[in-house]
Amino acid sequence: MLIEVSGRRGHCLTNGHVVKVAREAGADMIIDSDAHAPEDLMDEARARTVALGAGMTEAEAEKAINVTPFEAIRRIR
């Protein structure tokens, strides 16, 4: 199971709760921009800020940014 932690303005207000529930459920998390326009896209530094701001540990942030997204892509191919 994958849970999105959103970097989108407004949507990100509940990220702390999302992270808490994902942990409780044992779900993997992915940091996502939920981009609706080019200016909504995030670089890795911004994704890390979103992750840490949501209460993720450094290890959780690293996994959500650089591991889980690529594992998810491999699963759907």
C-alpha positions, 0 to 999 in steps of 0.5 A: 500500500502506498500513501501520498504525502502532498506538497500541494498548497492547501492539501499539505495541511494534513500531512502530519496526520497522513504520515501518522496513519501511514505509519500505523497502517504500515504503508509506504509513503511517497512525496508528491507535488500533486502538480497542477501547473509547472510551478507546482513541481518540486525538486528534491530539496523541496520534497525533503522539506515537505517530508520533514515538515510532515514529521517524517524522520530523515530515513523515512524522507529518504525512502519516500523520495528516492526508494519507494517511487522507483519501486512503485514504478517497477511494480507496474511495468 
